[in-house]
Amino acid sequence: MTNRIPHIFSAVLILLVACSRPEQAPQVISVIPQPAFIQQSEGVFSIDRKTSIFVEAGDSSVIRSVAFLNDRLLKAAGYSLPVVADDPLRHAGEKGIFVLDAGLKAEAYHLVVEEGRVVLEHGGGAGAFYGVQTLLQLLPVEIFSEKRVRGIHWELPCCDIEDSPRFAYRGMHLDCCLHFFSIDFLKKYIDVMALHKVNRFHWHLTEDQGWRLEIKKYPLLTEKGQWRKETVIGSLSSGFYDGTPYGGYYSQEEVRDLVKYAAERYVTIIPEIELPGHALAAIACYPELSCGLEDHYETATKWGIFKQVYCPKEETFKFLEDVFDEVFELFPSELVHVGGDECPKASWKKCPHCQALIKKLGLKDEFELQSWFIQRMEKYINSKGHQIIGWDEILQGGLAPNAKVMSWLGEEGGIKAAQQHHEVVMAPYPKYYLDYWQADPDSEPLAMGGPTTLRTMYEYNPVPEVLSAEESKYIIGVEGCVWTEYMPTPARVEYMAWPRMCAIAESGWTKAGKDWGAFTRRLETHLGRLDRMDVGYCKAFYDPFIELHKDTQYSKIATISVDAPDAEIHYTLDGSTPTVQSPIYTGPFVVNRQQRVSAVAIRNGKTIGNIRYKDF
Ligand SMILES: [Zn+2]
């Protein structure tokens, strides 16, 4: 017996050594989006090969949610945990992760990490999935590695997290018409959305510049309508074209596969079929859908708004109803997006059929004709058990009875719709438009306008203050819009979308008030996750943003900011490279003609981003 004592001592010693290892810093909890309630305590729960996950037998959706933890562990740690599908309470004394149905609301979860066990309470698959997303973010960021990482202690800091979303609708949009993106990329896009508890993917599928969805009854839509003969180079009015045919579409089989993939991650795909405007690609295939004022219709080759729109004829409605019939077969989403934006009235004004119809229906003008068009489509879509959502312009001439509004033209449309007791998703331009510059346009690639910085997006409050408490209830969520005029590749999409979308996701999920400084600290850790997921996000977070404000003919006022926390900005005015020895920026200063402001962010004596400069 006596010789066992040294063994115990050495075991204790090994534990002590293990606890004081210097290579892994103590974990500061950095979850994005920030949970509703979070309390960290001392100690950690260590995951190793022997840790079991206990789930209730027969709960297949929960078992599927738990599998996402094992997927990550298998890649990053080289092993997955045994899943024991049984009554977890029978294993109460064992070390492990207990996943329990506590009857919480659908997306809510309660996660308690103690040294001996982890308890994840939920009310079903969605809550379990979100609990797992948070659990993954409690682990070292290496858990997001695609390849095995050695030497990591897979530890969860002890904590108590209670969480549920602020909004039911937390959306992210992607325009796959102006540029086309593969299903593989869309799966990655959905993976990153799911990490942020974003639960709606708004898939923009039809446009003037290309029709991307296979419709079996109208094969020309993809045979011909997917193509444009060339694409404008630079901005929409440059006048230069690349001379290269551009196309791409999604087969119904691919769509079904993506819908299923998204559903497993609790993401509902909302398809958008644009009407009555942005219809040129369809009209180029089937000119009888137009007002017939032109001899020839062609898929658009530049960006913008086109006057060739659907004519509200019986054959047009038949076409659209047929299209939606196939859409409903593919997309289980109750909500479908009907566009409704940017529909010029020029063709309807000249068209004898449209003018006769206005008279016959006793409508005031073409705006009321648009409203009638959408209401007629809504009636059909409602009869099939679906609801419509459309951009602000569906308010013109009167809102369809059950329509929801996606407010993009600033806040006005959203306010008006909420006051009329219609549900609203806030996606305001330019605050939630990810095609806008996120940093100084002088150092960024071509974008739509702006800049709309990370901080602007973070600080935007999606519930307009003019709304009463009662009216505010009609704001059901938020959405970040990714229009791809200037995003021809997946890399550009990721660059524009992230990390700004992290800020929108947090506004969609987190009920608590905003704290920009705390967000930047969490985000810096979070960027390490995006790195491991190979998301090519914009790194302007670490760069000074120099702005020169008008003063006199001879002077301007410079302000410099940086998003990264705990960084000092050092700057020069003589064109020399700023270093740690250069003056520290403390507030606005005067810049004279011939001066160049050069700045860099420095933390702990080290440069953390790029040098940025701006001439008078
Ligand atoms: Zn017409």
Boltz pocket constraint, residues with backbone or C-beta under 6 A from the ligand:
constraints:
  - pocket:
      binder: B
      contacts: [[A, 290], [A, 291], [A, 310], [A, 311], [A, 312], [A, 347], [A, 348], [A, 351], [A, 352], [A, 353], [A, 354]]
      max_distance: 6.0
